Amino acid sequence: MKKLKMIIPVAIGVSLVAGCSGEAGKTDAGGNADASAKGAVQLTYWRPQASGPEDDFYKNRVEAFNKAYEGKINVKMEAVTRGNSFAYEDKVNAAVASHTLPDVIALDGPNVANYASSKILVPLDSYFTKDDMNDFVPSIIQQGTYEGKFYAVGMQESSVVLFYNKKMMKEHGIEPPTSMDKAWTWDEWYDVMKKTAKDGVFGTNMINDKGEWMTYAFEQMWISGGTDIVSKDGKTASGYVNGPKGIEAAQFLQKLSKEKLFNIDPKPTEFEEGKAATKLGGPWNIPGFKDYPNLEWGITYFPKKAGGTLTAPSGSWAIGISADSKYPKEAAEFVKWMTNTESSVGIAKAVSMPASRKSAYEKMPEYNELPLKIIKEQVTTVSHARPVTPAYPLLTQKFAEALTDIMMGGDVKKSLDNVADAYDSEYKKNYAK
């Protein structure tokens, strides 16, 4: 039975699907069936509304698909307003209830397990070759796999790196690492913050928002410390999010807050304006840097725990085939088209995000040199998707609330215990078999 109430919106604070204009139910150019489509299998495809180069990418790729498969398959694409509301997710919920989902559907990466467990998606394993699967960066496979089956393909990847102000680093004699084996530890990053936090400048800017960002970015500190916020099988959080290693990660974050090394309610352009020496952020920040000509910036790796694992956040919007589709084979052809190397390059360039396929980087030489080389290295070797669990919506909500409390001075163990208790209760009630 489909658990409609569990399809809860999840969105990284800075939207990884850019743009929020347009009308709900708007059909993009290239999505209308015409005379050339007569006799062809008709497919529908839903995605959140985008704008600018991203919207152009989708329109052009659908048009190209319809031309390549003329007389065989025709795709009608519908872009739905998302913005800061939940219109897209609401539309999906309504379609689940009425069994009127489109053939192909876009979904945020962390929701793959929720959709798969609710029988909203069908597995894709039989449609992708071994070479295809090996070409996707590892975190794409992790994100899209639930209970051993592959349900959704990330169209692009994401990452979080540590941006730094080159002038400030030079003033303090600091040389940020440019190789993975020299990546800063938490303590080394702390020392950098202590040296640079003065005269109205924070040591870092690391709060994008207090929602999905908190899980997206800071879960990695649990992973680097040798644990995670839930067990590998996703069945329990007790002993993980609130275990000794988890408590240590949270205590480090609380220490940064207590010493006022970051602003818990920052201005969005704090780093760009020279009010923070470093910044935890992603590739989506880079296009905006051009508006600050005095900013000299560089990139280094996501900090790791001393002796721990080097890791980095990942995950973005994915595409899959709905269980309501009468034409899964034809829908798979479209999914493969939208996630092939050409599409991977196109969407990466359109949204200023790293590609989901290794082969795409061969066509983007800018990722072979600093500073983008750092992003490529993280994405292709150490990135880690958020927990693959059908109870993710509740997990991320509770974890974000706990981290906010902790950064505001709350009791670390009590806050994390609350996450574990809420998650374990939810999982046992709705998903335990």
ABEGO torsion letter per residue (X at the ends): XBBAAABBBBBBABBABBEABEBBGBBBBGABBBAAABGBBBBBBBBBBBBEAAAAAAAAAAAAAAAAABGABBBBBBBBBAEABAAAAAAAAAAAAAGABBABBBBBAAAAAAAAAAGABBBAAAABBAAAAAABBAAAAAAABBGGBBABBBABBBBBBBBBBAAAAAAAGBBBBABAAABBBAAAAAAAAAAABBGGBBABBABABABAAAAAAAAAAAAAAGBBABBAAGABABGAAABAAAAAAAAAAAAAAAAGABBABBBAAAAAAGABABBBBBAAAAAAAAABAABBBBBBBBBBBBGBBBBBBBEBBBBBBBAABABAAAAAAAAAAAABAAAAAAAAAAAGBBBABAAAAAABAAAABOAAAAAAAAAAAABBBBBBBAAAAAAAAAAAAAAAAAAAGBBAAAAAAAAAAAAAAAAAAAABX
